[in-house]
């Protein structure tokens, strides 16, 4: 169940934006760059944010996704105190949340429909954008419960490791494709702001 703080954020976001708003170089934090296709060099992540097998102590069963927003990492529990770790972009200040949800739907190259509130702030945005390399939702999307939140790719890979969205979790496209192929609909997703001590 989503915490009360998360619920208040979810209600506020539901009134404003079903799409994560992302930061990028030279633009405001809630501005997108639709149509921009990152270069191969921009797609190269700092090694710390690349997928890797790490030591990870948890009571969650194998297959569970655990997100630590303060660390900017998403973990897929493997068992035996191991997990696959992915670097992520998370919600900016005031848009981070914690809770327990499940993956309810998955989409390859999802379409993007900016909400009216986003268009009023950024009138240059398209009213609809088909999925593709320049789409702000990136190569894959995994939808979290019945909320507006999702785990998705991005056409702004330089934002991985940053607090830039309106509550969604983003991965570089090659990373989100790998994650998408590993976890099925129904997967339990635990979102925490910090690891338990």
N, C-alpha and C positions, 0 to 999 in steps of 0.2 A: 504494500500500500504506500502511496506517495505521502511524504510528510506534509504537515500543514503549510510550512513555508513553500514547499513545491506546489501544493495545490493553489495557493494564492498566486504564484507565478504563472501556473498553467492557466488559471482563469484570465489573468491579465493578458497573457500571450494569445489566448484563444480569441480575444477581442481585437487583437492587433495583427498577428502574423502566424500563418501556418507554415511558414518557411523560415529557416534559420537565417538571421542577418549576419553577415560576415565582414570582418575587417580586411583591408588590403592596403598596399602601399599607396599613399597619396589620397585616399578617400576616407570618409567618415566610417566609424566602426560598423554602422548598419547599412553600408552601401555594398552592393554586389557589382560584379564585373561580368555580366552575361555576355557570352560569345567569346570571351578570352580563352584561348587554348594555351595552357602552360607549355613552356619549352621542356625538352628532355633534361636540361640542367636544372630547371625549377622543380622538376619532379623528383630530383635526388634529395632525399631527406638526410638530415644530420644522423649519423649512425645510431645515436641514442634513441631516435624515434622510429627506427626500422624494426620490423617484426623480428623478435628473438625469443628463444626459450630461456626462461629465468626461474630462479627460486621464488616460490610464492606460497606462503603458508596461509591456508584458509580452511574453513569447515564446509565451504560450498562444494557440492558434488562436481565431478568432471563434466565438462560441457557448459557450465555456467559462465556467463559473461559478467565480469566485475569491473566497474569503472571507478577510478579515483580521480575526481575532477581537480583536486589540488596538485596531484602529480602529473596530470596530462597524459595518463596512460589508461588503456583498456586491456584487460586480461581475459583470456579464455582458459579456464581451469583445465589442467590435463591430469591431475591426480599426482600422488607421490611428491607433494610439495613443489610442483612445477606448473607453469602456465606459459602460454604464448602471450607476449606483451606487444602491443601496438601503440605508437605515439598518436595522440589525438589533439584536436582543437576542441575547446569546451566553451560553455557559456561565459560571457563577460560578467563583470561585477553586477550583481542584482538579478542575474538570469541563471545562476547555478542552482541546482536542486539535488535532492537525494530521494531515493525510493526504490521500490521493487516493481518491475514490470516484466512483460514477456514480449518476444518478437511476435507480432500478429500478422505481418505481411512483409514480403520482400519484393523488390522491383529492380530490374536491370535498366540502366540508363533512364531513370525516371524523368517524366515531364515536370516542368516548373511553372506554377501559376502564382505570380506575386500578388499578395492581397492588396486591396484598395489603400490601406494605410501605408504600405510600403511604397506604392506608386505615388501617393500624395507627397511623400518625402523625397522620392527619386523619380520624377516624372519621365525620365529617359528610359526607364525599364520597359521591357516588352510585356504585353498583357498575358502572353503565353510563350513558353519556349519548350520545344520538343527536346527530349533527352539527347545527349551527345557530349562530345569532349568539352565544349564551351559552356555547358549547363552548370550553374552553381551547385546543383545537388550531386554532380559527379557521376561516376560509373555505376554505383549501386546505392540502394537505400534499404534499410531495415527499420520497419516502423515499430514504435514502442507503445504497446497497449492501444488504448483509444485516445491517446494524447496527440498533441501536435509535434511531439519530439520524435527524432529518428537518429539512427547512426547512418551516416552517408559519406560519400566521396566529396571531392571539391575540385573546382578549377583554380583554386588558390592554395597550392600546396605549401607555400611559404608561411601559412598561418598555422601549420601543425605545431603543437607545443604552446599555442597562445590561447588566451581567454578572449574570444571574439564573437561568439554566436549568441543567439537568443535562447539557448538551452539545448540545442542539438549537439551531437558529437560527430566530428568530421575526421576522416582519414584521407591520406593520399590515395588516389585512385587504385594504384596497384595493391595497396594494403587493404582497401575495402573490398576489392574483388576477392582477395584471399580469404578474408573474414566471411564474406557472403557465402563462399563455397564450403566453409567449414561448419556453419551453424544453421540449423533448420528453424522454420517457423515453430513457435512454442518455446524456444530457448528462454530460460530465466535470465533476466538482466538485473543486477544489483548495482545501484548507483550510490556511491558514498563520496562525501567531500574530502575525507581524510581517512587513512588506514586506522583501524582500531589499535589501541596501545596494549 
